[in-house]
Every structure is written in structure tokens, then in C-alpha cells.
Amino acid sequence: MSYLNSITLVGFVGSDPEQRQAKGNGSKFTVLSVATQRSWKNADDEWSSKTEWHRVAIFRPRLAEAVLTNIKKGAHVLVEGGLVSSTYEQANGKGKKAKTAKITSWSIRADVVRKLDRGEPEPEATASGSGASGHAPEPSDASPF
């Protein structure tokens, strides 16, 4: 049986990427904040919209460095990867009877980050999975810029 955990985002970078270091093994990774927005007509036939913020973690060394160097706040990006959850406990109150709450947060572990030119159309999906030009996609660890 096959399972799939795949995320594709097209949005705007909310702040400059940051380099972080993993607590366990000390490896470096890059964190990116990406905003997406959805719009709909409400019951009063008026347009409403909501912005969602996504935390993107990039662990592939060459891709993480390329993002850190080439992506800045406001850039339009395409991100492909998988959804990852983290659970931690947070103290809820003080004293002997204080309880802890389990908090689950979600982030995207990126395999591909591509900077989109605001003048170019968003990528179109094709049945074969290759780009519209017919060329095979680049390896995901290659610099996307």
C-alpha cells in the first residue's frame, strides 16, 4: 500500500529566511515563513479573505544555503515538500496543581523552493509531472535559482 504526504504552496515570504541549528545533532537548517491567501464570497455576497502562515524548514544543505542567500522578504515562491508535526508540552499555570498542555504544531519540510518572478505565470500541473517545457525536472537538491 502506498501513502502520500505532499504539499505544494505558492505564496509570499513574510520575513527574511533564518538559519537555525538542530538541538539533537547540531546540523544547520533554514526556516522560511510563507503566506498564502484564500478568498471566497460570504453569505452577504461580499468577498472575504483569510491569510494562512506556513513555517517551512529546509534541511537539504545546498537548498538551505541557496534559500538563505537568494530569497528575501516579499519574494513570491513555490514550495514543495511534506507536512510534519511536532508535539511538545507547555506549562499551563503555576504552582503544584499546574497542568501541562500538549501542543502540536505543523510545518512543511521542503524538498523544493523556487523563486517565482512576479511577471511569470504560476506553474501549470501536467500529467507527467514534468514542467511545461517538456524537460525533466531538476534534482531537488540543485540550486533552484
C-alpha positions as CSV (number, residue, x, y, z in Angstrom):
1,M,0.0,0.0,0.0
2,S,1.3,3.5,-0.9
3,Y,0.9,6.6,1.2
4,L,1.4,10.2,0.2
5,N,2.3,13.3,2.2
6,S,2.8,16.1,-0.3
7,I,2.3,19.8,0.0
8,T,2.6,22.5,-2.7
9,L,2.4,26.2,-1.7
10,V,2.6,29.3,-3.8
11,G,2.8,32.4,-1.7
12,F,4.9,35.3,-0.4
13,V,7.8,35.2,2.0
14,G,6.9,37.1,5.3
15,S,10.4,37.7,6.6
16,D,14.0,37.0,5.5
17,P,14.9,33.4,5.9
18,E,16.8,32.4,9.1
19,Q,19.4,29.8,9.7
20,R,19.0,27.6,12.7
21,Q,20.7,24.7,14.3
22,A,19.1,21.4,15.3
23,K,19.2,20.6,19.0
24,G,19.9,16.9,18.6
25,N,22.7,16.6,16.1
26,G,23.7,20.3,15.6
27,S,23.0,20.3,11.8
28,K,22.1,23.6,10.3
29,F,18.8,24.2,8.5
30,T,16.9,27.2,7.1
31,V,13.5,28.4,8.2
32,L,11.1,30.3,6.0
33,S,7.7,31.9,6.7
34,V,5.3,31.8,3.7
35,A,1.9,33.4,3.5
36,T,-0.9,32.0,1.3
37,Q,-4.4,33.6,1.0
38,R,-7.8,32.2,0.1
39,S,-10.8,34.3,-0.9
40,W,-14.5,33.5,-1.1
41,K,-17.9,35.1,-1.2
42,N,-19.7,35.1,2.1
43,A,-23.4,34.8,2.8
44,D,-23.9,38.5,2.1
45,D,-22.3,38.0,-1.4
46,E,-19.3,40.1,-0.3
47,W,-15.7,39.0,-0.8
48,S,-13.8,37.7,2.3
49,S,-10.3,36.5,2.6
50,K,-8.0,34.8,5.0
51,T,-4.2,34.7,5.2
52,E,-2.5,31.5,6.4
53,W,1.1,31.5,7.6
54,H,3.2,28.4,7.0
55,R,6.5,27.5,8.6
56,V,8.9,25.9,6.1
57,A,12.0,24.1,7.2
58,I,14.8,23.3,4.7
59,F,17.2,20.6,5.7
60,R,18.9,19.9,2.4
61,P,22.3,21.7,2.8
62,R,22.6,23.2,-0.7
63,L,18.9,24.2,-1.0
64,A,19.0,25.7,2.5
65,E,22.1,27.8,1.6
66,A,20.5,28.9,-1.7
67,V,17.3,30.0,0.0
68,L,19.3,31.8,2.7
69,T,21.3,33.6,0.0
70,N,18.7,34.3,-2.6
71,I,15.2,34.6,-1.0
72,K,14.2,37.8,0.8
73,K,11.0,39.1,2.5
74,G,8.3,39.7,-0.1
75,A,9.6,37.2,-2.7
76,H,7.0,35.1,-4.5
77,V,7.9,31.4,-4.0
78,L,6.7,27.9,-4.8
79,V,7.4,25.4,-2.1
80,E,7.1,21.6,-2.4
81,G,7.5,19.1,0.4
82,G,5.7,17.2,3.1
83,L,3.8,18.1,6.2
84,V,5.5,17.3,9.6
85,S,4.0,17.6,13.1
86,S,5.8,18.3,16.3
87,T,4.4,17.9,19.8
88,Y,5.7,19.4,23.0
89,E,4.3,20.1,26.5
90,Q,3.8,23.6,27.8
91,A,3.1,24.6,31.4
92,N,-0.4,25.9,31.8
93,G,-0.4,27.9,35.1
94,K,1.9,27.9,38.1
95,G,2.1,26.0,41.4
96,K,1.8,22.4,42.4
97,K,-1.6,21.9,40.7
98,A,-0.4,23.4,37.4
99,K,-1.2,21.3,34.4
100,T,0.7,20.9,31.2
101,A,-0.9,21.1,27.8
102,K,0.3,19.1,24.8
103,I,0.8,21.4,21.8
104,T,1.0,20.1,18.3
105,S,2.5,22.4,15.6
106,W,2.7,21.8,11.9
107,S,5.4,22.7,9.5
108,I,6.5,21.9,5.9
109,R,9.7,20.1,5.3
110,A,10.7,21.5,1.9
111,D,12.3,19.4,-0.9
112,V,11.9,22.2,-3.4
113,V,11.9,26.0,-3.1
114,R,11.6,28.0,-6.3
115,K,11.6,31.8,-6.5
116,L,8.9,32.9,-8.9
117,D,9.2,36.1,-11.0
118,R,6.1,38.2,-10.4
119,G,5.8,38.6,-14.2
120,E,5.7,34.9,-15.0
121,P,2.6,32.8,-14.7
122,E,2.3,30.3,-11.9
123,P,3.5,26.8,-12.9
124,E,0.9,24.5,-14.5
125,A,0.4,21.0,-13.4
126,T,1.0,18.3,-16.0
127,A,0.0,14.7,-16.0
128,S,3.6,13.6,-16.4
129,G,4.9,15.8,-13.6
130,S,7.5,17.5,-15.8
131,G,7.5,21.2,-16.5
132,A,5.5,22.8,-19.3
133,S,8.7,22.9,-21.4
134,G,8.9,19.1,-21.6
135,H,12.3,18.9,-19.8
136,A,12.8,16.6,-16.9
137,P,12.7,18.5,-13.6
138,E,16.0,19.3,-11.9
139,P,17.1,17.3,-9.0
140,S,15.5,18.8,-5.9
141,D,18.9,19.5,-4.1
142,A,20.1,21.6,-7.0
143,S,20.1,25.3,-6.7
144,P,16.6,26.4,-7.9
145,F,17.8,29.9,-8.8
